[in-house]
Amino acid sequence: MPLLHRVDDEIEVLRIETPEEIARWRAGFTGAYQTIFSDEPYFERIYPNEAEGRWNKLTSLTETTTLVAVRNGSQVVGFGIGHPLRHKADVARQLAGLIPVPHTYYFAELGVMHDFRTRGLGRQLVQDRLNLVDKSTYSHIILRVAASKNPSYDMYRSMGFEDMGVYMEVQAMRIDGRVTTDRRLFLCCVISQIIR
């Protein structure tokens, strides 16, 4: 498993590429995904089969970048996943004409367990994905965040992502069992302007 780097004495970031690695980290991702998205600002109830299905779908797409942050070699405490925008048809349709869809990479998922936030792990997972994007093919990166201003929004803005002023309504089951709709805001960057 390719070790990208150590974040600190406990945490290392791994790039997941082979079927064996995908299988090995499926359960860890599933638990982390459920826990992270049940917290603010989303408060979503995600069942294990839904989280596992998300992992299976994302890791099966071509040109996917899959990173997991692992504590002490076994516990998934964060993740960052991205893929070409063409794999996310609803988003590509909504943003057509605003960005060059064939040359846009989509940061699909970013999550860090609550107890591991404020250590720079989220920022590191974003930077690692930026560094791994094929810059000869992709000129733009887009992502969605909760429309309410939150630490994720602030982090992305500080890294050079611009608020597009474009929203998407997303329905989800909340931890209290209600199904509600919230707004997700699109952020975009031109890769050549932010790669360090």
N, C-alpha and C positions, 0 to 999 in steps of 0.2 A: 504494500500500500504506500503510495507516494506521500511522504511527509513533506508538506510545504514549509512548515517552520513551527518552532515552539513559541507560544505566546508568553508563557511564564513557566514556573516550576511544575505546575499542574496540567496545563492545557497545551495541546498541540492541534494544529489544523492539518487535516488529511484531505487529499483529493481522491475521490472515489471514482473508479473507472471500470474495473472488471466486474463480470457477473458475480464472482466470489465476494468481492468487496461490497457490492450492492446487497447481496444476501446477508452478509455479516452485520451490516449497519442498519438493516431494515427495522428491526425491533427498537433499537435505540432512537432512530429518527421518529418512529411512530409515537413513542412516549414523550419525547421532547416536543414534537409538533402539537400534540394534544395539550400539554401543559402550557406552552408558550402562548398559544392562541386562546386559551381560556382566561388569560390575564388581560389587563388593560392594554391597548384601547379597544380590543375586539370582543372580549368576553364570549367567545364562541364555544359551543359544545361540539366537539369533534369526536366521533366514535373511532375506536382502534381500526376498524376495517376502512373507514374513510381516510385516515392518516396513512395507512399502509397503501391504499389505492393511489393516493397522491404521490407517495414515494415511487411506487411501481411505474406510474405514468411518466413522471418527470425523468426518472433514470433511464427510461426506454427511448426518449427522444434523441434524435441525432444532434450532435454538437452541443450537448448539455455539459455544463460545468457544475459538478456536485462537490461541495465541500462540507465536511463535518468538523466541528470543534469537539475534541474528546478530552475528558478529564481523566487523568491517571490510566490512560490506555483502554478505558472501557465505557465510560458514561458519556453519552452525547449531550453536550450542554449548549450547542448552537449549530446552525447550519446556514449555508448560503447556496442557492441553486439558481442557475440561469440557463437560458436557451434562446435560439433565434425567435424573434417575434412571430415569424410565420407559423410557429406551432401554437400560437394563442390567437385563434381566428377572431374571436369577439373583440379583443383589444385591437388587433390589426385593423379590423373594419372601422372601429371607432376613431382611430388615429390616422387613417388613410388621408393623405393630402397635407397632413401636418408634419409628418416625418417620413423618411425614405424606408418604408416597411421592409424591403428586401435587405437593407443594410442596417437594420436595427436589431439589437440584442435585448432580450427581456430578462430583467432580474426578477424571477418568479417568486422566490421565497428567501426571506432572511428572518432568522429567529435566534434569540439568546435567552436562556433560562434566567429568570428573575435574579437569582443569587449571583449570577456571573455578569450582570450588567455593570456598567460604569468602569470596566477594566479595559475598554477599547476593543473588545472582541468583535462587536458588530461592525465597527469601522474597519477592522482588519479583514473580516470576511468580505466586505464590500471591496476593499482595495485588492485583495487577492483575486476576486472575480474580475475586476477591471484589468488587472495585469494578465489574466489568462484569455481574455477575449481576442479573437483573431482580428487584428486591426487592419489587415489587408482586405477583409470582407465586410466588417461592421464599422460604421462611422458614428452611430448613436446608440445610447442605452436608455431604456425607459423602465419605469417601475411604478407601482402603486403603493400609496400609504394611506392610512386613515386620514380623512379630511380634517379632523380635529387636530389642531397643532399639538405635537407630541415630540418626545425626544428623537424618534426615528426621523421625523420630518426635519428637525433641526440638524441632525447628523448629516443627512443627505445634502441639505442646502450648504452646510459648511464644507462639503467635499466637492462642490461645483455643480450639483444638480439644480436645474431650474424648474420652478413651478410652472406647469403648462397652462394652468387655469382650466383644465379639462377634468371632468369628474365622471365616475361610473358608479351606478347604484349596484350594491351587492347584497343579496339576501343571505341570511345565515341564521341557524338556530343558536340562540344564546344559552348561557349556562343555566338560566332560569326556565328553559323549555320554550320560551316564546321565539317565534320566527319574526325577525325584523329586518329592515333594510337600512344600510348605512352607506355613506358616500366614501369612495376612495378617490384620491387625487393623484393624477399622473405627474411625475417628475421626469425630466429628461436631461441628458448631457451629451455634448459632442465629445467623443473620446479623445480626440487630439488636443482638446483644450484642458483636459484634467489629468491625463496620465502623468504620474510622477516618476 
